[in-house]
C-alpha cells in the first residue's frame, strides 16, 4: 500500500486535487469528512466540544454550529489547541479503521488539512502540497464559501505558512490558475510518479538511477532532511542515528557534481536489528536490495580497521541496503552497525570531502572518468571508482587523526 499525505492551506484546492486523484483510482481518506463524522450528534466528540466551548455551539436541532465553534476556537492559540486536542485523536482513530479495510495494493491519499501543524508528514511515503497565493485563497473563501474577509484571513493566518509546508513537500502543486490547469498537473503527477511508485512498492522493486553526474542541487540538503525525518519516524528507537552521507551531502560548492541520488545511513546496534527494519522500510517506500549486503574493502583498506580494534574480519564490513521505490527521488538507504568500519567511514568520508578542496577535486575527476566508462550503468560506475576509494580509506583516516575527527 502506498500512503500519500495531501495537504494545503484553506482555500488552496485540496478537495479539487482529491477529486482528480479519486478519478485516477486513489482511495481518498478525507480528514474534513472524518472530522465532521466524529462530532455528529450523539458522539463523544460533540459532547467534549460542548463541555469545552459551551452549549451555544449547537444548533436548535442539536447539530454542531460550525461557524459558531470557529468564532470561539480560532480566537487564540489556547482555544485552538483545545479544539485540536478533542478532534485530532478521534479523527486519527477513525482514519486508522478506514485504512485497515483497504486492499494492500491500493494507493491511499489522506487529505489532512493540518498535516504540517500536527507533525504527521513523516508518516507518509509521499507528501503532496497544493498551493495558492494568499490573496487567491481569500477571494475563493469569500466568493465560494461566503466567508467574511476578516474571518478568511484569520483562518489562513492560524495555519502553517508556505515555508513550513515547503519543508515537508515531496510534490508541490500550484493551484493559483484554473481548475483545468490543476487537473492536468495532478494527472501528470499521478501517471509519472504516484502510479509507478505504487507499482514498484507492490513488486518490492527499487529505483536504480543511471550513473550520470549533475551539478550540485542546492535543495539536496532540504530533501535529505525530509527523508531523514521519514526514516527516523519509521525506525523509531532502533535507529541510533540517521545521517545524510555521500556526494549529495557535500553541498555549497558550485563546481561540485554528483549523481542525483540521496544517500542516507541508518546506524543500528546489529545486523539483526537491520533485518527487523526491512518491512517497516518497505512500507515507508524503501524496498531492500537483497543482492547487496556488504561493502567489504580490499586488504589495502582493511588496515584502517586496526585503529579501532576490529581486526581483519570482513564480516565487520557488512551492511544492509534499501533504495527508494519513488521514481521522483532516487535514494539509497545504507544500514550499518554502530562502530563498525563502514559506518564510521561513511561519516568520515563526507566530512573529509567538505574539509579538503583538493580531495574534492581529485574525487570529482575520478567520478567523471567512471561516468565516461559506465555508460549509465551504476554497477560499472561503482566498480570504476573502487580502486581510488580503497586508497582513500587510509588517507581519510590519516586526515581524521591529524585533526582529531571522531564519528
N, C-alpha and C positions, 0 to 999 in steps of 0.2 A: 504494500500500500504506500502510495506517495501522498504525504500530508503537506499541504501548502497553506501558509498563513497569508490571508489577504487583509489589508488594512488601508486606511487613508482617512484624512480629516472629514468631518461632517460636510456634506455637500460636494465632496470630491468625485463621487461616482462609483462607490463600491457596489451598489445594487446593480447598476448597468453592467459592470465588469463581471459580477457573479452570474448575471443572466446569460452573458455570452459564453462563459466557461461551462455553464449548465447545458447550453445548446451543443457544446463540443463534447459533452459526455461526463463532465465532472459531477461528483456528488457534493452539493453545497450544504454546508452546515452554517447557518446564518445566526450570528451572535445576537443581532437585534430581534429576530423572531423568537429565539430561545429566551432572551431577556424579557420579552412580553409574556411568554408562556409561564415563566416561573413566578410571575406576580399577578396571575389571573385571580379572579375572585375565588376564595376558598383555599388559596395556597398559603403555606407557611411564609413564603416570601412577601406576599402582600401584607400579612399580619405584622411582620417585622418592620416593614416600611411605615405602617400606621403607628406602631409603637415609637418609632424614631422621629417621625415628622408630623404626626398628628392626624386625626380623623378627617380634617378638611382637605386631605389629598384624595379623598374618594368622591366619585360622582354619586348622584342620587340612587343609581342602580347598584352601587357597591363596587363598581369597577374603578380602576386607578385613573385619576385625573392627571395625565402625564404633564401637561403644561403647568398645572399647579405644583406637582412634585418638582419639576425643573426649576421653577421660580425659587423654591426653597433649597434644593440640593446644589444648585450652582451659584449660590450667593457667596460662598467662601470655601477654602480648602478643606476645613474640618467637615462641613456638611457633605461635600463631595466624597470624602473618604468614607463617611458613614454610609452613603448610598452604595459606593463600590463594595464595601465590606459586606453588605447584605446581598447584593445581586450577583457579584462575580463568583463566589463559591458555588452558588446554586446553578449558575449558567455552566460552570466548568463540569459539574457532576452530570448535568443533562447532556452536555456535549459528549462526554465520555460514553454515555449509554448509547447515543446515536452511532458513534464511530465503531463501537464494538459490534454493531449489527451489519457493518458494511463489508462487502467482499474483499478478500485480501489483495486482489489486483486492481482495486479502484483508485482513482485519483480523487482525493478528498480536499476540497477547498473550504477552509474555515474562515468565514467572514467575521473578523473580530475588530470592531471599531477601536477599542482601546488596547490593541495588541502591544503597542510600544509602551504605553503607560503601565501596563500590567506586567511587563518584563517577560512576555511569553514567546518572543521571537525565536530564541534559540531552540525551542521545542520542535521547530518545523524544518524540514529538509530544504524548503524554498520559501522565501518571503516575498510577496508581491505587494508593492505600494502603488496605489493610484493617487495621482497628484493633480491639483488645480490651484491656480493662484487665489489668494485670499479674496480679492475683490470679485472674482468669478464665483467663488463659493457663496459669498454673501448675497450676490444677486440671485443665485439659484435658490437659496433658502428663503429669501423674501418673496420672489416671484412664484416659485413652485410649491413652497410649503406654507406660505402665508405667515412667515415668522417676522416679527418686528426686527428692524435692522440692528438695534442695540442688543437684542437677545441673540441674534445670529453671531455678532462679533464676540459676545461673551462666551458662547459655546465654543467658537473657534479658539479663543484665547485660552480656554480651560484645557484644551487638548495639547498633545505633543506638537512641537514645531517641525518645520521641514528638515532642519538639521538632525533632529532626533530620529525622524523617520528614515532619512537617507542612511543613517548609521546602521540600520538593520535591513535595508532593502537589497535583496539579490536582483530584483527586477523593479524598475521604476517606470511606470506608465503615466505619461502626461495626458490629462483629460481637460485641458483648457479650450479645446476646439469642439468640433461637432460630435454627436453620438456615433456617426458613421466612422469617424477617424478613430475613436476609441475602440470600436468593434474590430476594425481592421488590425490595429495594433495588438489587441487581445488575441485574435485568431493567429497572428504571426507567432506570438509567444507560445501559444498552445501547441502549434504544429512544429515549431522549430526547437522548442526547449522542453515544455512540460511533458508532451506525449513521448518523445524519445527518452526522457528521464524516467518516466514510469515504466516503459518497456525494458530499459536497462535494469531497473531495480527488480522487476519480476524475473528476469533472466539471470540476476546476480552478476551483471556484466558492467565492468568499469569503463570509463572513457580513457583512452590512451592517446594523448595529444601528440601530434607529429613533432619531430626534432627540428624545430625551426626557431631561430633566435629572433626576438623582437626588442625594440627599445624599451627601457625600463618604464613601467607604468606607475605613475605617482599614486594610483589607487590600490596598488598591491598590498601595502600595509593595512589599509582600511578593510579590504576584502579578507585579509588574513584574520583581522580582529573578529569579523563576523563568524568565520569558520571556527576560530578558537572558542568563541562563546558556545557555538553549537556542539563542538566536541567535548568541552568541559561539562556541559549540561548532560550530554549523552553518557559520558563515562562516570560522572559523579566522583565519589571518593576514590575510585580505582585509578584515576589519573593523578599521579603525583604532581605533574606539571604538563602543560601543553605549550609548545613553542613554535613560532614561525621560523623555519630554517631554510637553508639553501639559497640559491641565487636570487629569488624574488624577495628575500629578506634583506638584501643589500640594496637599500633604496637611497634616493637623494643624489645619484650620480648620473648626469645626463648622457655620459658616454658609455653607460653600462647596458649590456644586453643580456637577455636570459630567455629561456623557454617560458611561455606563458602558462606555467604550471605552478600552483602554490604548493610548497612542501611544508607539512606540519609534522611535528614529532610529539607523540604522547609517551610520557615516561611512566612506567609501571613497576611494580615490585618484582614481577616474574613473568615468564612466558605463559604460564598457566593463566594469569590474570589477563594477559593479552588475548588469549583464546576465548576467555569468557566475554570479551567485548565484541566478538565477531557479529553476533546477531543484533545487539543494540546499534552498532555502527552501520549495519546494513539498513536498519530502519531509518537511520539518520541520513541515508543516501550514499554510504561508503562500503561497497562490497569488498570482500577480502580477495586479494590476488594469491591464489593457492600456490602458484609456482615460484613465488619469490618470498623466501622466509629468512634469508641471511644475506649479509654483505661482508663476507669474510675476505680480508685483505691478504696480500702475499706475505711471504716471510720478511721481506724488507720492512714492511709497515708494522708487523706484529711486535717489533722491538719496542714500540711505543707503549705496548700493554704493560711492559715490565715496570714502568714507573708508577703504575697503580696496582702492582702486585697481583695481576691477573694471570701471570704465567703465559704460556704459549697455547692456551686452549682455544681452538677455533670455535667451539660452541658459544663462547662468550661474545661472538660477533653476530649471533643470530638475532633476528627480528621478525616481526610480522608487518605486512604492509597491506593497506587498503587504498582504494582510489575512488574518486567520485564517479557516480553514475550520471551526473549532471553534465550534459554537453556544453552548457554555457559557462562552466567554471571547473576546468580540469584541476584536480587536486590529488596529491599523494599524501597518505597518512601513514607515517612510519611509527611503529610501536616498538620501543626498545626498553630494556631493563635498566633501572636506575644504577648508575655507577659502572655499567659495562662500557667497554671502549668505544663501541659505535655510538652509544647515546652521548658520551662526552664529546666525541669528535664532531658530531653534528652541530653541537653548540659552539665548540671551539672554531670550527671552520668558518662559520658565518661571521663571528667576531673578528677573526683574522682577516677576512676579506675586507670588512669595513675599515679596519685599522691600518691596513697596508696597501697603499695605492699601487705599488709595484707588483705585488702578488695579484691584485685585482686585474691589472693589465695583462699579466702573464696568463692568468686563468682564462681571461676573455679570448686571448689568442688560441689557447687550446680548444676552447669551445667552438670557435669559428672553424678551426681545422676539422674538428669532429663533425660539425654540422655539414661541412662540404662533402665529407666522405660517407655520411649516413644516409643521404637521400631521403630524409624524413623518417627513417626507422629509429625509434627510441632506443632499441636494444643495441644497434650498431653505434649509435651516438654515445651511449654509456660505455661500451667496450673501448671506444677510441679514447675516451678520457681517462680510463683506468690507470694506465702507466703513470701519467702525471699525478693522479691522486694518490697512488701508492707512495710516490716520492714525497708528496706533500704531507703525509702523516708525521714523520719525524720533524720536518721543518716547522710545521704548525706547533708541535709541542715544544720545540726549541723557543719559538716566539712566546708561547704561554709561560715557560719557565722564566724567560727574561723579563716579562712584565708582571709576573705574579698572577696570571689569569687562572681561575678555577671555575668549574661548571656551576 
